[in-house]
Amino acid sequence: MPLLSFDDKNIADSIITLILLLFTLGFPVFVTWFLLKNFATLGSEEVSLKFNSMFLNINTESKISLYLTTIFLVRRMLLGVAVVYL
C-alpha cells in the first residue's frame, strides 16, 4: 500500500485543512491590520458599537496597545498547539 494516495477524499481533506490553516494564521494579522487602519476612528460611537469586542478594555489612544489583541490571539493559538501536540 502506498504511503501517499491521491484519491478524491484526500485531496478534499487537504484543501479543507489548508483553508483552515490559512484562516487560523491570517486572522490575527487581519485583526492587527484592521485596528491599525481604523486607528483614527476607534473612539467613535459607530465603530465602537460594531467592533467593540476587538479592542475591549484596550487603550484606543495608543497604537502599541492595539497589538495586545494580536498577542492574545497568537498566545491562544500556541496554547492550542501545545495542548494538541505535547
Phi, psi and omega in degrees: 000129182290150180293319178243125174236139185250063174274177186297323182292318179294322179294317179296317178297321179294320179294317179296318178297317179296318178297316179294322178295315179297320178294316182296319179280332183276337184298312177299324178295317179297317181298317179297314179301315182297315181293320179289324178295320182260027183301321184292333185254009182294333181280349183287154183292324181296313179292322179297321179291324183280316192237026185298329182291341178287328184229037179294131179061029177241138178293112182277002179268351181241127180292328181297322182290341178291337177288347180299324178297316179294317178299318179298316180294317179294320178298320178291323176295317179296323176296318178297318178295319180296319180294321183284316190259349181254000000 
